[in-house]
Amino acid sequence: MRFLLVAWLMAQGIAPLRKSDLVRLLSGSVMSQQEIAQLVRRNCLTFAPTERDRADLRRLGAEAPVLAAVDGCARRATRPTLASGPTRPVATRPVVTPPPPTPSPTPSPTPPSPAVRTPPAARVAADRSGFVAGGGQSGLAGGRLPRALVFEARDSAAAPLAGRLVAFTGINARIEPESLRTDAEGRARVGVTLGERVGSAIVLAVAGDVEKQAAFRVSVGAVAQLVVACGATELSGRIVLRPDTVAVLRVSARDSYGNPARLAGLRAAVADARILRVQRIAEDSVAGSVALKPDQAGTTSLAVIANGLRQYVTVTVPPRAAPGRVDCP
């Protein structure tokens, strides 16, 4: 993968970088921040970075060297260029041309036919092109959006441009396909699958010199896991509690990608109430707590129930005089 990216950069030469190029470099994770910063300083940019552009780059992981190179490139673009000084005349030697030979009579040449000029291809107009459908949707993390995202390419006269290549890049999103050509109506339709992070997702489209973006909302998915913790330590299925203490366990919910989810219907049950008792249960929209009171030595099972899921913890209560570490004070 690194070889392909290096080959692509060599093909770019010293062409200025577009925002989508920076997105690919930061998302690919094959170049260091210093290497990306050197590339920006050498090639510069095709656009004047705004605060929104800088925020997008920071979300992609851009660090101080890359952001400094972007700002330096922006300042370089605003500096006035110095006029070059007058050139010195170069002395040349006189050329002696021999007299031409006497031409022999030749037939009159046939006049050339007038050259046929091919009109230049119409350019994609930034004020006429962009996303026309599918933007602004919301969905669950890792889910595919129900409606296709549609980009439309038009020229300055608002005429649709067919056969134009449009490249798509997703930030916290996956695009299928990543590039295609517009149809007879000047439109390119792609499917969008949201990423794993809750928050926002962005899709960039590049057609010629035009770059547009569409935003989406990513919501937490269905609860897939209950997490039981004592303090900052997540329990792996076993815990030791001393008698004559009260231990408070924190309970939270997560989706299949580890995003925090809403906890609902928290309950707890103990297999042997002589060894351990559930003293109280509290719950809010983010997490809940279960207070446990060990009574006598022994081992029993604790079941934590919420969101239709169960998490089992084996609890051991040692004798009062027994030495040893307490897993959850």
C-alpha positions as CSV (number, residue, x, y, z in Angstrom):
1,M,0.0,0.0,0.0
2,R,2.8,2.4,0.8
3,F,4.4,1.6,-2.6
4,L,1.2,2.5,-4.4
5,L,0.9,5.8,-2.4
6,V,4.5,6.8,-3.1
7,A,4.0,6.0,-6.8
8,W,0.9,8.2,-6.9
9,L,2.8,11.0,-5.2
10,M,5.6,10.8,-7.8
11,A,3.0,11.0,-10.5
12,Q,1.7,14.2,-9.0
13,G,5.2,15.8,-9.4
14,I,5.0,19.3,-7.8
15,A,1.3,19.8,-8.5
16,P,-0.5,21.6,-5.6
17,L,-2.5,19.3,-3.3
18,R,-6.3,19.3,-3.1
19,K,-8.1,18.9,0.1
20,S,-9.1,15.3,-0.9
21,D,-5.4,14.5,-1.4
22,L,-4.7,15.6,2.2
23,V,-7.7,13.4,3.3
24,R,-6.2,10.4,1.6
25,L,-2.8,11.0,3.1
26,L,-4.1,11.4,6.6
27,S,-6.5,8.5,6.3
28,G,-4.0,6.1,4.8
29,S,-1.7,6.0,7.9
30,V,1.3,5.1,5.7
31,M,3.2,8.4,5.8
32,S,4.4,10.1,9.0
33,Q,3.2,13.6,9.9
34,Q,6.7,14.9,9.0
35,E,6.5,13.4,5.6
36,I,3.1,14.8,4.9
37,A,4.2,18.2,6.2
38,Q,7.2,18.1,3.8
39,L,4.9,17.2,0.9
40,V,2.6,20.2,1.7
41,R,5.6,22.6,1.9
42,R,7.0,21.4,-1.4
43,N,3.8,21.2,-3.4
44,C,1.6,23.8,-1.6
45,L,-2.3,23.7,-2.0
46,T,-4.9,24.4,-4.6
47,F,-7.2,26.0,-2.1
48,A,-7.1,28.6,0.7
49,P,-7.7,26.6,3.9
50,T,-10.6,27.9,6.0
51,E,-11.3,27.2,9.7
52,R,-13.6,24.4,8.7
53,D,-10.9,22.8,6.5
54,R,-8.5,23.0,9.5
55,A,-11.1,21.4,11.8
56,D,-11.6,18.5,9.2
57,L,-7.9,17.9,9.1
58,R,-7.6,17.8,12.9
59,R,-10.4,15.3,13.0
60,L,-8.4,13.1,10.6
61,G,-5.4,13.2,13.0
62,A,-3.4,16.1,11.5
63,E,-0.8,17.2,14.1
64,A,1.2,20.4,14.6
65,P,3.7,19.9,11.7
66,V,1.0,19.3,9.1
67,L,-1.2,22.2,10.3
68,A,1.9,24.5,10.4
69,A,2.8,23.5,6.8
70,V,-0.8,24.2,5.7
71,D,-0.8,27.7,7.3
72,G,2.7,28.4,5.9
73,C,1.4,27.5,2.4
74,A,-1.5,29.8,2.8
75,R,0.7,32.7,3.9
76,R,3.1,31.9,0.9
77,A,0.2,32.2,-1.5
78,T,-0.6,35.8,-0.3
79,R,3.0,37.1,-0.6
80,P,3.5,39.5,-3.6
81,T,5.9,38.1,-6.2
82,L,9.1,40.2,-6.9
83,A,9.5,41.5,-10.4
84,S,12.5,40.1,-12.1
85,G,15.3,42.5,-13.0
86,P,16.1,43.6,-16.5
87,T,17.9,41.0,-18.6
88,R,21.3,41.8,-20.0
89,P,21.6,41.8,-23.8
90,V,23.7,39.0,-25.2
91,A,26.1,39.8,-28.0
92,T,25.6,37.8,-31.1
93,R,27.9,37.4,-34.1
94,P,26.6,38.5,-37.5
95,V,25.5,35.6,-39.7
96,V,26.6,35.8,-43.3
97,T,24.0,34.2,-45.5
98,P,25.1,32.9,-48.9
99,P,23.1,33.9,-51.9
100,P,20.2,31.5,-52.5
101,P,20.4,29.2,-55.6
102,T,18.3,30.0,-58.6
103,P,15.1,28.2,-58.0
104,S,13.8,25.9,-60.8
105,P,10.2,26.3,-61.8
106,T,7.9,24.1,-59.8
107,P,4.2,23.6,-60.0
108,S,2.0,25.7,-57.8
109,P,1.3,23.9,-54.5
110,T,-2.2,22.9,-53.6
111,P,-3.5,25.2,-50.9
112,P,-3.9,23.4,-47.6
113,S,-7.3,22.7,-46.3
114,P,-8.4,24.7,-43.3
115,A,-7.7,23.1,-40.0
116,V,-10.7,21.9,-38.0
117,R,-10.5,23.1,-34.5
118,T,-12.0,21.0,-31.7
119,P,-13.9,23.1,-29.2
120,P,-12.5,22.8,-25.6
121,A,-14.4,20.6,-23.3
122,A,-16.7,22.4,-20.9
123,R,-15.4,22.8,-17.4
124,V,-17.3,21.7,-14.3
125,A,-18.8,24.9,-12.7
126,A,-18.4,25.1,-9.0
127,D,-21.6,27.3,-8.6
128,R,-23.7,24.9,-10.7
129,S,-22.4,21.5,-9.4
130,G,-22.7,19.7,-6.1
131,F,-24.7,17.2,-4.1
132,V,-28.4,17.3,-5.1
133,A,-29.8,14.3,-3.1
134,G,-28.9,12.0,-0.1
135,G,-27.0,14.5,2.1
136,G,-27.9,15.2,5.7
137,Q,-29.1,11.7,6.5
138,S,-28.8,10.1,9.9
139,G,-28.0,6.5,10.7
140,L,-26.5,4.1,13.2
141,A,-22.8,3.5,13.5
142,G,-21.7,1.0,10.9
143,G,-25.0,1.1,9.1
144,R,-25.7,1.8,5.4
145,L,-27.8,4.9,4.6
146,P,-31.1,4.1,3.0
147,R,-30.9,6.7,0.2
148,A,-28.1,7.0,-2.4
149,L,-25.9,10.1,-2.4
150,V,-26.1,11.9,-5.7
151,F,-23.6,14.4,-7.1
152,E,-24.5,16.5,-10.2
153,A,-21.9,18.0,-12.6
154,R,-22.9,21.0,-14.7
155,D,-21.1,23.6,-16.8
156,S,-21.4,27.4,-16.4
157,A,-24.6,27.4,-18.5
158,A,-26.2,24.8,-16.2
159,A,-26.0,22.1,-18.9
160,P,-25.4,18.6,-17.5
161,L,-21.9,17.1,-18.2
162,A,-22.0,13.4,-19.0
163,G,-18.9,11.1,-18.7
164,R,-17.1,13.2,-16.1
165,L,-15.1,11.3,-13.5
166,V,-16.1,12.0,-9.9
167,A,-13.9,10.7,-7.0
168,F,-15.4,10.3,-3.5
169,T,-13.6,10.2,-0.2
170,G,-15.3,9.4,3.2
171,I,-14.4,10.7,6.6
172,N,-15.9,8.3,9.1
173,A,-17.7,6.8,6.2
174,R,-17.2,4.2,3.4
175,I,-18.3,5.0,-0.2
176,E,-19.3,2.4,-2.8
177,P,-18.0,2.9,-5.5
178,E,-15.2,5.3,-4.6
179,S,-15.2,6.8,-8.2
180,L,-17.4,6.7,-11.3
181,R,-18.4,8.8,-14.3
182,T,-21.6,10.8,-14.6
183,D,-24.5,9.5,-16.6
184,A,-26.4,11.3,-19.3
185,E,-28.0,13.6,-16.7
186,G,-24.6,14.6,-15.3
187,R,-25.2,12.6,-12.1
188,A,-23.1,10.1,-10.1
189,R,-24.9,8.0,-7.5
190,V,-23.0,6.2,-4.7
191,G,-23.9,4.3,-1.5
192,V,-22.7,5.4,1.9
193,T,-22.0,3.2,4.9
194,L,-21.4,5.2,8.1
195,G,-18.3,4.7,10.2
196,E,-17.9,3.3,13.7
197,R,-17.5,6.7,15.5
198,V,-20.6,8.4,16.9
199,G,-20.9,12.0,15.8
200,S,-20.5,13.3,12.3
201,A,-19.4,11.8,8.9
202,I,-18.3,13.7,5.8
203,V,-18.2,12.7,2.1
204,L,-16.0,14.7,-0.3
205,A,-16.6,14.7,-4.0
206,V,-14.0,15.9,-6.5
207,A,-14.9,16.6,-10.2
208,G,-12.2,18.4,-12.2
209,D,-11.3,21.4,-10.1
210,V,-14.5,21.4,-8.1
211,E,-14.7,19.9,-4.6
212,K,-17.9,19.6,-2.6
213,Q,-18.8,17.9,0.7
214,A,-21.9,16.5,2.3
215,A,-22.4,15.8,6.0
216,F,-24.2,13.1,7.9
217,R,-25.1,12.3,11.5
218,V,-23.9,9.0,13.1
219,S,-25.9,7.7,16.1
220,V,-24.9,5.0,18.6
221,G,-26.0,1.5,17.5
222,A,-27.9,-1.2,19.4
223,V,-26.6,-2.2,22.9
224,A,-24.3,-5.2,22.4
225,Q,-22.4,-5.3,25.7
226,L,-22.7,-4.5,29.4
227,V,-19.6,-3.4,31.2
228,V,-19.2,-3.9,35.0
229,A,-16.4,-2.0,36.6
230,C,-15.1,-1.4,40.1
231,G,-13.6,2.1,40.1
232,A,-11.6,2.4,36.9
233,T,-11.1,-1.4,36.5
234,E,-13.4,-3.4,34.3
235,L,-14.2,-6.8,35.8
236,S,-13.3,-9.8,33.7
237,G,-15.7,-12.2,35.5
238,R,-14.3,-12.6,39.0
239,I,-14.0,-10.4,42.1
240,V,-13.0,-10.7,45.7
241,L,-14.9,-8.7,48.4
242,R,-14.0,-8.5,52.1
243,P,-16.7,-9.0,54.7
244,D,-18.1,-6.0,56.6
245,T,-17.6,-3.7,53.6
246,V,-19.9,-2.2,50.9
247,A,-18.7,-2.5,47.3
248,V,-20.2,-0.3,44.6
249,L,-20.0,-1.6,41.0
250,R,-20.5,0.7,38.0
251,V,-22.5,-0.6,35.1
252,S,-22.5,0.9,31.6
253,A,-23.7,-0.1,28.1
254,R,-21.9,-0.1,24.7
255,D,-22.7,-0.8,21.1
256,S,-20.8,-3.3,19.0
257,Y,-18.2,-0.6,18.2
258,G,-17.6,0.4,21.8
259,N,-19.6,3.6,21.7
260,P,-21.3,4.5,25.0
261,A,-25.0,3.6,24.8
262,R,-28.0,4.5,27.0
263,L,-28.5,2.1,30.0
264,A,-32.0,0.9,30.7
265,G,-33.7,-1.5,33.1
266,L,-30.8,-2.1,35.4
267,R,-31.3,-5.0,37.9
268,A,-29.0,-7.4,39.9
269,A,-29.5,-10.8,41.4
270,V,-27.3,-13.0,43.7
271,A,-27.4,-16.8,43.7
272,D,-26.7,-17.1,47.5
273,A,-28.0,-14.2,49.6
274,R,-26.3,-15.6,52.7
275,I,-22.9,-14.7,51.2
276,L,-23.8,-11.5,49.4
277,R,-26.7,-9.1,49.4
278,V,-27.7,-6.4,46.8
279,Q,-28.0,-3.3,49.0
280,R,-29.2,-0.7,46.4
281,I,-29.4,-0.1,42.7
282,A,-29.2,3.4,41.0
283,E,-29.5,4.2,37.3
284,D,-29.2,7.3,35.1
285,S,-29.2,7.9,31.3
286,V,-25.5,7.2,31.1
287,A,-24.7,4.5,33.6
288,G,-25.8,2.8,36.8
289,S,-24.5,1.4,40.0
290,V,-25.0,-1.7,42.1
291,A,-24.0,-1.6,45.9
292,L,-23.1,-5.1,47.3
293,K,-22.8,-6.1,51.0
294,P,-20.7,-9.2,51.7
295,D,-21.9,-11.1,54.8
296,Q,-20.1,-14.4,55.2
297,A,-17.3,-16.4,53.6
298,G,-18.1,-18.3,50.4
299,T,-18.4,-18.0,46.6
300,T,-21.5,-17.1,44.7
301,S,-22.6,-15.7,41.4
302,L,-23.9,-12.2,40.7
303,A,-26.0,-11.5,37.6
304,V,-26.2,-7.9,36.3
305,I,-29.1,-7.3,33.9
306,A,-29.9,-4.3,31.7
307,N,-31.0,-3.6,28.1
308,G,-32.1,-7.2,27.8
309,L,-28.5,-8.4,28.4
310,R,-26.9,-10.3,31.3
311,Q,-23.3,-10.0,32.7
312,Y,-22.2,-12.6,35.2
313,V,-19.6,-12.0,37.9
314,T,-18.3,-14.6,40.3
315,V,-17.9,-13.1,43.8
316,T,-15.7,-14.7,46.5
317,V,-15.9,-13.5,50.1
318,P,-12.9,-14.7,52.2
319,P,-13.0,-15.3,55.9
320,R,-12.5,-12.2,58.0
321,A,-9.1,-13.3,59.3
322,A,-7.8,-14.4,56.0
323,P,-5.0,-12.2,54.5
324,G,-5.1,-11.2,50.9
325,R,-5.9,-8.4,48.4
326,V,-9.4,-6.9,48.1
327,D,-10.2,-6.6,44.4
328,C,-13.0,-4.0,45.0
329,P,-12.7,-2.0,48.2
